[in-house]
Amino acid sequence: MLSDYQQELRDRFLSVPEVPAPLPWQRVWQNRNPIGGLIGIGFAADPQSGRDLVLVNSFGGLGLFDAVTGEKIARDRDPDPDSIMSDLLQPGIGPVSGSQVFTAGLYGGGLHTVTDDGWSLEVVSPEWPNDRVLLSTDGGIPHSGPHGEKWWHVFHSHYSELRAVGFSPTGRTLAVATSSDLTLWTRETPAA
């Protein structure tokens, strides 16, 4: 039995459509990038450019993507089991070889849910098990303002299990990973 407040929130979340993320966020791929058997994701920084990189751990190995262009820059189909410290700490590959990358996904862990400049993410499940990802600038739930002004329903995982949602430590990348794909958004951040 839901309280009146809970029912109001549920109704609000069910009433809004999935919409594109607002500016300055730009989708990296036109569609979701398929990655079968995705287990988890983590962020690293390119040692040359400082750009965000996304490490993807799947049942098919490890992949490393440039978070701005979406280009796959490294792949290891058979990582050395001795290099894996835990389910949440994966070996870096490609330009981040020799490092360890913290991941979040099937085995737990977590990514940043807020940025230094006020963006936040929530996962809500008004029709469990289908999760919705909400991006906001209004401080998060209860999202009292109109949808599309201070909060946006940017992702609906009605087809696959949600694995991880979060921002990169720099706040320049937003990632949503399901058991079958990866969706990325990127933005420029003001110079410090």
C-alpha positions, 0 to 999 in steps of 0.5 A: 500500500502506497501513501498518498505522497508515494502515489503522487510521486509514482504518478508523476514519474509514470506521466512523463515521457523519456526525453533527450538530456538538456543542453549542454549534454550531448548524446555520444552515440545516436543509439545505445551501444550494444554490449552483450553480457555487460557486467559493469563500467568504470571511469579513467582519465586518458593520460595524454589528453585528460579526457574521460574514458569508460572501461566496460567489463562484460562476459566477453572481456574488457573494452575501453571507450573514449567518452567524447567520441564513443570510439573503442580504443582498446579491447581485451577479450581474455584479461589475465585473471591474476590482474583482477583484484576484485569484482569491482576493481578491473585492470586498465587496458590500452592507454590506462594499462598498469592501472586499476579501474573501480567499476560499478554494476552487477556486483555492486559499487557505485558511480558519482550521482552528483556533479560539482556544478549541481547536476544530479541523477536518480533511478526510480522504478514506478513500474518495477522492474523497469527503471527510469533515470532522472537527470536534474538541476533541482536538487533531486526528488521530489522534482516539484517543478515541471518536467523538462525545466529542472528535471528530465526523464532521460533513460528508460530500461524497459528492455534490459536490467539496469547495471550502473548509472552515474557521472564521471569524476570530472562531471563531463560524462554521464553513463547508463549501463544495462545488461545489454548496452551502454549509453553515454552523454558528454559535455564541456565543463567550465574552466576552473 
